[in-house]
Amino acid sequence: MQIKLKNNPYKKGYTFIFIIIFLSVAVLILFPIAEISKHQLLISKQYYESRKAYYIAESGIERSLFIIENKVLNIIEKENTFDASIIDKKLRSFIKREFTTAINNYSKKPPPMGADTLELTKDNNGVLSYYEISLTEDPDFEQRRITITSIGHYKHYKRVIVASYRVTDDYSSCHNNKCFLICTEWK
């Protein structure tokens, strides 16, 4: 005996409906996950670019310290003395008159007006990154402080570092290890 199955007209296309419902549920689950991933990627890219601007600003501080410390060494060698009054006088003169020129000597392009600028690099996408330096000292040099402000630029990000240094009053003990400037504040 053979059983004949009747074709049920209501069961036609149930597989298609099942697939549509399954795909709709999958899209409803995967779309928010993809959106969250996209936002996380954007946030991490912004953080990376902001950190890059910070490190560029930090390299501006380091370049300034390098120039100042080498100037102190040149003064010591040229004057053949560790006398703080002579070194301080020459250092203050250098800061007021020659520092801008010294920092610009490292520039690969002319700096914008009113800023001591150093172009550091262009990345693979041709994005220019550079820093701007300004240097101030306390007016009477009584506190023996120098403040260096560096603004790092990368794409549309700017990061500012302000570092204060106390100039040593004992040049002879610092001559060998070049610790003429002692950091007192970094923000």
C-alpha positions, 0 to 999 in steps of 0.5 A, a space after each residue: 500500500 502506497 501512501 500518497 501525500 497531498 500537496 498542501 498549498 499553504 506550505 509553499 514558500 515557507 523556506 523563503 519566509 524562514 530565510 528572510 526572517 533569519 537574514 532580517 534578524 542577522 542584519 538587526 544584530 550585525 548592523 549595531 555591532 558594525 556601527 559600534 566598531 566603526 565608532 571605536 575605530 574613529 575614536 582610536 584614530 583620533 586618539 592616535 593622531 592626538 598623541 602624535 601631536 603631543 609627541 611632536 610638542 615634546 620633541 620641540 621641548 627636547 630640541 630647545 633643551 638641546 640648543 640651550 644646553 649646548 649653548 651653556 657648554 659653548 659658553 663654558 668652553 669659550 669663557 673657560 669659566 664656571 662663574 655663574 654670573 658670566 654664564 647667566 649673562 651670556 645665556 640670557 643674552 642668547 635667549 633674548 637675541 639668538 634662540 629664535 635663529 638657533 631653533 629656526 636653523 633646524 627648519 626645513 621650511 620658513 616658519 610662519 610669522 611670529 613663531 619659532 617653528 620646526 618642521 619635523 616630518 611628513 607622513 606617508 599621506 603627506 601630512 605636515 607635522 611641526 611644532 612652535 616654540 616660545 621661550 620665556 624667562 623670569 624678568 630679573 632671572 632671580 628665580 633662575 627659571 626658563 619656561 618653554 612652551 611647545 605646540 605640536 601640530 599634526 593634521 588638525 590636532 594641536 597639543 601644548 606642553 609648558 615646561 618650566 626649568 630651573 637653571 643650575 647655579 653650580 655649573 661646575 658640578 653639572 658640566 660632565 652630565 649636562 644637567 644645567 636645567 632641572 625640570 620643575 613643572 611639566 603640563 
